Amino acid sequence: MVLQVFEGRRETEIVPTPPTPPPEDDDREVEEEIVRRRIVVPERGIAMIRVKGVKKGGKVEVQIQVDSEGQVVIVAREIGRKDGGITKGVVEPQ
């Protein structure tokens, strides 16, 4: 399994939804409802990490740690695996 880690930014996506028509005996004007969703937009790939031996349908736990100097440590392992199978990578700040 290959995992890609990206640096990104958060944005608010505005999704207009069609108004629900009022009952026929209601004379009020109907307004369009606006739904706001928080999304993450990937911008720059910072790492690619390969976790070997993951079984089909297996789950992988990923930990990402960033220190005060900007160094990123990525640790990935298959959940439930007894023989270790831990993959670790370090990304130095640029």
N, CA, C and O atoms as a GROMACS GRO file, in nm:
protein
  376
    1MET      N    1   0.085  -0.116   0.000
    1MET     CA    2   0.000   0.000   0.000
    1MET      C    3   0.090   0.123   0.000
    1MET      O    4   0.187   0.128   0.074
    2VAL      N    5   0.057   0.220  -0.083
    2VAL     CA    6   0.133   0.345  -0.089
    2VAL      C    7   0.044   0.458  -0.041
    2VAL      O    8  -0.068   0.476  -0.090
    3LEU      N    9   0.093   0.534   0.056
    3LEU     CA   10   0.020   0.649   0.109
    3LEU      C   11   0.091   0.776   0.067
    3LEU      O   12   0.214   0.784   0.071
    4GLN      N   13   0.016   0.875   0.027
    4GLN     CA   14   0.072   1.005  -0.006
    4GLN      C   15   0.026   1.105   0.098
    4GLN      O   16  -0.091   1.106   0.138
    5VAL      N   17   0.118   1.191   0.143
    5VAL     CA   18   0.088   1.293   0.242
    5VAL      C   19   0.104   1.429   0.174
    5VAL      O   20   0.206   1.457   0.111
    6PHE      N   21   0.002   1.512   0.188
    6PHE     CA   22   0.001   1.642   0.124
    6PHE      C   23  -0.010   1.754   0.226
    6PHE      O   24  -0.072   1.738   0.331
    7GLU      N   25   0.049   1.865   0.194
    7GLU     CA   26   0.025   1.989   0.267
    7GLU      C   27  -0.095   2.052   0.197
    7GLU      O   28  -0.104   2.047   0.075
    8GLY      N   29  -0.184   2.111   0.272
    8GLY     CA   30  -0.303   2.168   0.210
    8GLY      C   31  -0.356   2.287   0.286
    8GLY      O   32  -0.293   2.335   0.381
    9ARG      N   33  -0.470   2.333   0.244
    9ARG     CA   34  -0.535   2.446   0.311
    9ARG      C   35  -0.684   2.416   0.324
    9ARG      O   36  -0.740   2.339   0.246
   10ARG      N   37  -0.746   2.478   0.422
   10ARG     CA   38  -0.891   2.461   0.442
   10ARG      C   39  -0.964   2.571   0.368
   10ARG      O   40  -0.918   2.685   0.360
   11GLU      N   41  -1.077   2.534   0.314
   11GLU     CA   42  -1.164   2.630   0.247
   11GLU      C   43  -1.308   2.601   0.286
   11GLU      O   44  -1.340   2.493   0.335
   12THR      N   45  -1.391   2.698   0.263
   12THR     CA   46  -1.534   2.680   0.282
   12THR      C   47  -1.598   2.671   0.146
   12THR      O   48  -1.586   2.763   0.064
   13GLU      N   49  -1.667   2.560   0.121
   13GLU     CA   50  -1.736   2.541  -0.005
   13GLU      C   51  -1.883   2.575   0.018
   13GLU      O   52  -1.945   2.526   0.113
   14ILE      N   53  -1.937   2.659  -0.068
   14ILE     CA   54  -2.077   2.698  -0.056
   14ILE      C   55  -2.157   2.620  -0.160
   14ILE      O   56  -2.129   2.626  -0.280
   15VAL      N   57  -2.258   2.548  -0.112
   15VAL     CA   58  -2.339   2.463  -0.199
   15VAL      C   59  -2.483   2.513  -0.195
   15VAL      O   60  -2.553   2.494  -0.095
   16PRO      N   61  -2.528   2.577  -0.303
   16PRO     CA   62  -2.669   2.620  -0.303
   16PRO      C   63  -2.759   2.498  -0.321
   16PRO      O   64  -2.728   2.407  -0.398
   17THR      N   65  -2.869   2.497  -0.249
   17THR     CA   66  -2.964   2.388  -0.262
   17THR      C   67  -3.096   2.447  -0.310
   17THR      O   68  -3.134   2.557  -0.270
   18PRO      N   69  -3.166   2.375  -0.394
   18PRO     CA   70  -3.293   2.429  -0.444
   18PRO      C   71  -3.394   2.442  -0.331
   18PRO      O   72  -3.401   2.357  -0.242
   19PRO      N   73  -3.471   2.549  -0.335
   19PRO     CA   74  -3.571   2.568  -0.228
   19PRO      C   75  -3.682   2.464  -0.235
   19PRO      O   76  -3.718   2.415  -0.342
   20THR      N   77  -3.734   2.433  -0.119
   20THR     CA   78  -3.848   2.343  -0.111
   20THR      C   79  -3.974   2.425  -0.133
   20THR      O   80  -3.996   2.525  -0.065
   21PRO      N   81  -4.056   2.385  -0.227
   21PRO     CA   82  -4.178   2.464  -0.252
   21PRO      C   83  -4.272   2.461  -0.131
   21PRO      O   84  -4.292   2.356  -0.069
   22PRO      N   85  -4.328   2.577  -0.098
   22PRO     CA   86  -4.421   2.582   0.016
   22PRO      C   87  -4.554   2.518  -0.022
   22PRO      O   88  -4.583   2.496  -0.139
   23PRO      N   89  -4.635   2.489   0.079
   23PRO     CA   90  -4.770   2.439   0.048
   23PRO      C   91  -4.846   2.544  -0.034
   23PRO      O   92  -4.818   2.663  -0.026
   24GLU      N   93  -4.940   2.498  -0.111
   24GLU     CA   94  -5.014   2.588  -0.202
   24GLU      C   95  -5.084   2.703  -0.131
   24GLU      O   96  -5.099   2.810  -0.189
   25ASP      N   97  -5.126   2.685  -0.008
   25ASP     CA   98  -5.198   2.790   0.064
   25ASP      C   99  -5.105   2.887   0.136
   25ASP      O  100  -5.152   2.974   0.209
   26ASP      N  101  -4.973   2.873   0.118
   26ASP     CA  102  -4.875   2.959   0.184
   26ASP      C  103  -4.822   3.060   0.081
   26ASP      O  104  -4.768   3.020  -0.022
   27ASP      N  105  -4.839   3.190   0.110
   27ASP     CA  106  -4.800   3.295   0.014
   27ASP      C  107  -4.660   3.350   0.040
   27ASP      O  108  -4.616   3.441  -0.029
   28ARG      N  109  -4.589   3.295   0.138
   28ARG     CA  110  -4.455   3.346   0.168
   28ARG      C  111  -4.358   3.316   0.054
   28ARG      O  112  -4.373   3.218  -0.018
   29GLU      N  113  -4.259   3.405   0.039
   29GLU     CA  114  -4.156   3.386  -0.063
   29GLU      C  115  -4.054   3.283  -0.012
   29GLU      O  116  -4.014   3.285   0.104
   30VAL      N  117  -4.014   3.196  -0.100
   30VAL     CA  118  -3.921   3.090  -0.063
   30VAL      C  119  -3.779   3.134  -0.096
   30VAL      O  120  -3.752   3.182  -0.206
   31GLU      N  121  -3.689   3.118   0.000
   31GLU     CA  122  -3.549   3.154  -0.022
   31GLU      C  123  -3.465   3.030  -0.044
   31GLU      O  124  -3.494   2.922   0.008
   32GLU      N  125  -3.360   3.048  -0.124
   32GLU     CA  126  -3.266   2.938  -0.148
   32GLU      C  127  -3.184   2.916  -0.021
   32GLU      O  128  -3.134   3.011   0.039
   33GLU      N  129  -3.169   2.790   0.017
   33GLU     CA  130  -3.090   2.758   0.135
   33GLU      C  131  -2.944   2.741   0.092
   33GLU      O  132  -2.915   2.679  -0.010
   34ILE      N  133  -2.852   2.797   0.171
   34ILE     CA  134  -2.710   2.785   0.140
   34ILE      C  135  -2.645   2.696   0.245
   34ILE      O  136  -2.661   2.718   0.365
   35VAL      N  137  -2.574   2.595   0.198
   35VAL     CA  138  -2.504   2.503   0.286
   35VAL      C  139  -2.355   2.529   0.273
   35VAL      O  140  -2.302   2.536   0.162
   36ARG      N  141  -2.287   2.543   0.387
   36ARG     CA  142  -2.142   2.565   0.387
   36ARG      C  143  -2.074   2.439   0.439
   36ARG      O  144  -2.111   2.385   0.544
   37ARG      N  145  -1.974   2.392   0.364
   37ARG     CA  146  -1.897   2.274   0.405
   37ARG      C  147  -1.750   2.312   0.413
   37ARG      O  148  -1.699   2.384   0.327
   38ARG      N  149  -1.682   2.262   0.516
   38ARG     CA  150  -1.538   2.281   0.528
   38ARG      C  151  -1.470   2.169   0.448
   38ARG      O  152  -1.499   2.052   0.469
   39ILE      N  153  -1.381   2.207   0.357
   39ILE     CA  154  -1.308   2.108   0.280
   39ILE      C  155  -1.158   2.136   0.291
   39ILE      O  156  -1.118   2.247   0.326
   40VAL      N  157  -1.078   2.036   0.262
   40VAL     CA  158  -0.933   2.052   0.261
   40VAL      C  159  -0.887   2.035   0.117
   40VAL      O  160  -0.920   1.937   0.050
   41VAL      N  161  -0.811   2.133   0.070
   41VAL     CA  162  -0.761   2.131  -0.067
   41VAL      C  163  -0.612   2.095  -0.063
   41VAL      O  164  -0.532   2.172  -0.011
   42PRO      N  165  -0.574   1.979  -0.119
   42PRO     CA  166  -0.431   1.943  -0.119
   42PRO      C  167  -0.354   2.036  -0.212
   42PRO      O  168  -0.400   2.067  -0.322
   43GLU      N  169  -0.236   2.080  -0.167
   43GLU     CA  170  -0.157   2.171  -0.248
   43GLU      C  171  -0.022   2.115  -0.290
   43GLU      O  172   0.013   2.119  -0.408
   44ARG      N  173   0.054   2.061  -0.195
   44ARG     CA  174   0.190   2.019  -0.226
   44ARG      C  175   0.216   1.885  -0.160
   44ARG      O  176   0.197   1.869  -0.040
   45GLY      N  177   0.259   1.788  -0.239
   45GLY     CA  178   0.294   1.658  -0.185
   45GLY      C  179   0.422   1.670  -0.104
   45GLY      O  180   0.522   1.724  -0.153
   46ILE      N  181   0.421   1.619   0.020
   46ILE     CA  182   0.542   1.628   0.102
   46ILE      C  183   0.605   1.492   0.129
   46ILE      O  184   0.722   1.485   0.167
   47ALA      N  185   0.529   1.383   0.110
   47ALA     CA  186   0.587   1.251   0.136
   47ALA      C  187   0.504   1.143   0.069
   47ALA      O  188   0.384   1.159   0.043
   48MET      N  189   0.572   1.032   0.041
   48MET     CA  190   0.507   0.912  -0.007
   48MET      C  191   0.566   0.798   0.076
   48MET      O  192   0.688   0.784   0.084
   49ILE      N  193   0.480   0.719   0.138
   49ILE     CA  194   0.529   0.613   0.226
   49ILE      C  195   0.463   0.482   0.186
   49ILE      O  196   0.342   0.477   0.160
   50ARG      N  197   0.542   0.376   0.180
   50ARG     CA  198   0.493   0.244   0.138
   50ARG      C  199   0.484   0.155   0.262
   50ARG      O  200   0.581   0.141   0.337
   51VAL      N  201   0.368   0.095   0.282
   51VAL     CA  202   0.348   0.000   0.391
   51VAL      C  203   0.337  -0.137   0.327
   51VAL      O  204   0.241  -0.165   0.255
   52LYS      N  205   0.435  -0.222   0.351
   52LYS     CA  206   0.440  -0.354   0.285
   52LYS      C  207   0.360  -0.458   0.362
   52LYS      O  208   0.348  -0.452   0.484
   53GLY      N  209   0.305  -0.552   0.287
   53GLY     CA  210   0.239  -0.667   0.346
   53GLY      C  211   0.100  -0.643   0.400
   53GLY      O  212   0.051  -0.722   0.481
   54VAL      N  213   0.034  -0.537   0.357
   54VAL     CA  214  -0.102  -0.510   0.406
   54VAL      C  215  -0.198  -0.607   0.337
   54VAL      O  216  -0.202  -0.616   0.214
   55LYS      N  217  -0.275  -0.679   0.418
   55LYS     CA  218  -0.372  -0.776   0.364
   55LYS      C  219  -0.487  -0.702   0.296
   55LYS      O  220  -0.517  -0.588   0.331
   56LYS      N  221  -0.550  -0.767   0.201
   56LYS     CA  222  -0.666  -0.709   0.135
   56LYS      C  223  -0.774  -0.681   0.239
   56LYS      O  224  -0.809  -0.769   0.318
   57GLY      N  225  -0.826  -0.560   0.240
   57GLY     CA  226  -0.926  -0.521   0.337
   57GLY      C  227  -0.867  -0.480   0.471
   57GLY      O  228  -0.941  -0.445   0.563
   58GLY      N  229  -0.733  -0.483   0.483
   58GLY     CA  230  -0.668  -0.444   0.608
   58GLY      C  231  -0.676  -0.294   0.633
   58GLY      O  232  -0.694  -0.216   0.539
   59LYS      N  233  -0.664  -0.255   0.757
   59LYS     CA  234  -0.668  -0.114   0.794
   59LYS      C  235  -0.529  -0.070   0.836
   59LYS      O  236  -0.456  -0.145   0.902
   60VAL      N  237  -0.493   0.052   0.798
   60VAL     CA  238  -0.362   0.105   0.830
   60VAL      C  239  -0.379   0.228   0.920
   60VAL      O  240  -0.459   0.317   0.892
   61GLU      N  241  -0.302   0.231   1.027
   61GLU     CA  242  -0.301   0.346   1.118
   61GLU      C  243  -0.183   0.435   1.078
   61GLU      O  244  -0.072   0.386   1.058
   62VAL      N  245  -0.208   0.565   1.066
   62VAL     CA  246  -0.104   0.660   1.028
   62VAL      C  247  -0.094   0.768   1.135
   62VAL      O  248  -0.195   0.827   1.174
   63GLN      N  249   0.028   0.792   1.182
   63GLN     CA  250   0.052   0.900   1.278
   63GLN      C  251   0.143   1.001   1.212
   63GLN      O  252   0.245   0.965   1.154
   64ILE      N  253   0.106   1.128   1.221
   64ILE     CA  254   0.188   1.236   1.165
   64ILE      C  255   0.220   1.331   1.278
   64ILE      O  256   0.130   1.384   1.345
   65GLN      N  257   0.348   1.353   1.300
   65GLN     CA  258   0.394   1.442   1.406
   65GLN      C  259   0.477   1.554   1.343
   65GLN      O  260   0.564   1.528   1.260
   66VAL      N  261   0.449   1.677   1.383
   66VAL     CA  262   0.524   1.793   1.335
   66VAL      C  263   0.585   1.861   1.455
   66VAL      O  264   0.514   1.897   1.549
   67ASP      N  265   0.718   1.879   1.454
   67ASP     CA  266   0.781   1.945   1.567
   67ASP      C  267   0.792   2.096   1.542
   67ASP      O  268   0.755   2.145   1.435
   68SER      N  269   0.842   2.168   1.640
   68SER     CA  270   0.848   2.314   1.632
   68SER      C  271   0.943   2.364   1.524
   68SER      O  272   0.935   2.480   1.483
   69GLU      N  273   1.034   2.279   1.477
   69GLU     CA  274   1.128   2.317   1.372
   69GLU      C  275   1.073   2.288   1.232
   69GLU      O  276   1.136   2.322   1.133
   70GLY      N  277   0.956   2.225   1.225
   70GLY     CA  278   0.896   2.194   1.096
   70GLY      C  279   0.927   2.056   1.043
   70GLY      O  280   0.887   2.022   0.932
   71GLN      N  281   0.997   1.975   1.120
   71GLN     CA  282   1.026   1.837   1.080
   71GLN      C  283   0.900   1.754   1.095
   71GLN      O  284   0.831   1.762   1.197
   72VAL      N  285   0.870   1.673   0.993
   72VAL     CA  286   0.750   1.589   0.994
   72VAL      C  287   0.793   1.443   1.005
   72VAL      O  288   0.875   1.396   0.926
   73VAL      N  289   0.738   1.372   1.102
   73VAL     CA  290   0.764   1.229   1.119
   73VAL      C  291   0.634   1.156   1.091
   73VAL      O  292   0.530   1.186   1.149
   74ILE      N  293   0.642   1.058   0.999
   74ILE     CA  294   0.524   0.981   0.960
   74ILE      C  295   0.548   0.835   0.997
   74ILE      O  296   0.649   0.776   0.958
   75VAL      N  297   0.455   0.776   1.072
   75VAL     CA  298   0.464   0.637   1.112
   75VAL      C  299   0.336   0.568   1.067
   75VAL      O  300   0.226   0.617   1.095
   76ALA      N  301   0.350   0.455   0.996
   76ALA     CA  302   0.232   0.382   0.948
   76ALA      C  303   0.249   0.235   0.982
   76ALA      O  304   0.359   0.180   0.976
   77ARG      N  305   0.137   0.170   1.019
   77ARG     CA  306   0.140   0.027   1.048
   77ARG      C  307   0.002  -0.031   1.023
   77ARG      O  308  -0.100   0.038   1.035
   78GLU      N  309   0.000  -0.159   0.989
   78GLU     CA  310  -0.128  -0.227   0.971
   78GLU      C  311  -0.184  -0.261   1.108
   78GLU      O  312  -0.113  -0.316   1.192
   79ILE      N  313  -0.309  -0.230   1.130
   79ILE     CA  314  -0.375  -0.257   1.258
   79ILE      C  315  -0.392  -0.407   1.275
   79ILE      O  316  -0.437  -0.476   1.184
   80GLY      N  317  -0.356  -0.456   1.393
   80GLY     CA  318  -0.373  -0.598   1.425
   80GLY      C  319  -0.257  -0.685   1.383
   80GLY      O  320  -0.259  -0.805   1.410
   81ARG      N  321  -0.158  -0.630   1.320
   81ARG     CA  322  -0.043  -0.709   1.276
   81ARG      C  323   0.050  -0.736   1.394
   81ARG      O  324   0.085  -0.643   1.467
   82LYS      N  325   0.089  -0.861   1.414
   82LYS     CA  326   0.169  -0.899   1.530
   82LYS      C  327   0.320  -0.888   1.506
   82LYS      O  328   0.396  -0.871   1.602
   83ASP      N  329   0.364  -0.898   1.381
   83ASP     CA  330   0.507  -0.905   1.353
   83ASP      C  331   0.572  -0.769   1.328
   83ASP      O  332   0.675  -0.761   1.261
   84GLY      N  333   0.515  -0.663   1.381
   84GLY     CA  334   0.573  -0.529   1.362
   84GLY      C  335   0.512  -0.464   1.240
   84GLY      O  336   0.403  -0.408   1.247
   85GLY      N  337   0.584  -0.470   1.127
   85GLY     CA  338   0.532  -0.413   1.004
   85GLY      C  339   0.517  -0.263   1.010
   85GLY      O  340   0.429  -0.206   0.945
   86ILE      N  341   0.603  -0.197   1.088
   86ILE     CA  342   0.594  -0.051   1.103
   86ILE      C  343   0.684   0.014   0.999
   86ILE      O  344   0.799  -0.027   0.980
   87THR      N  345   0.632   0.116   0.934
   87THR     CA  346   0.708   0.194   0.838
   87THR      C  347   0.718   0.335   0.893
   87THR      O  348   0.619   0.393   0.937
   88LYS      N  349   0.840   0.392   0.889
   88LYS     CA  350   0.860   0.525   0.946
   88LYS      C  351   0.938   0.609   0.845
   88LYS      O  352   1.031   0.560   0.781
   89GLY      N  353   0.899   0.735   0.832
   89GLY     CA  354   0.970   0.827   0.743
   89GLY      C  355   0.980   0.964   0.807
   89GLY      O  356   0.894   1.003   0.886
   90VAL      N  357   1.086   1.037   0.772
   90VAL     CA  358   1.109   1.171   0.824
   90VAL      C  359   1.121   1.267   0.707
   90VAL      O  360   1.195   1.240   0.612
   91VAL      N  361   1.049   1.378   0.713
   91VAL     CA  362   1.057   1.482   0.612
   91VAL      C  363   1.117   1.605   0.679
   91VAL      O  364   1.061   1.660   0.773
   92GLU      N  365   1.232   1.646   0.628
   92GLU     CA  366   1.299   1.764   0.682
   92GLU      C  367   1.234   1.890   0.628
   92GLU      O  368   1.185   1.889   0.515
   93PRO      N  369   1.232   1.999   0.707
   93PRO     CA  370   1.174   2.123   0.660
   93PRO      C  371   1.251   2.181   0.541
   93PRO      O  372   1.373   2.162   0.530
   94GLN      N  373   1.181   2.249   0.454
   94GLN     CA  374   1.247   2.309   0.337
   94GLN      C  375   1.266   2.456   0.354
   94GLN      O  376   1.320   2.522   0.266
   0.00000   0.00000   0.00000
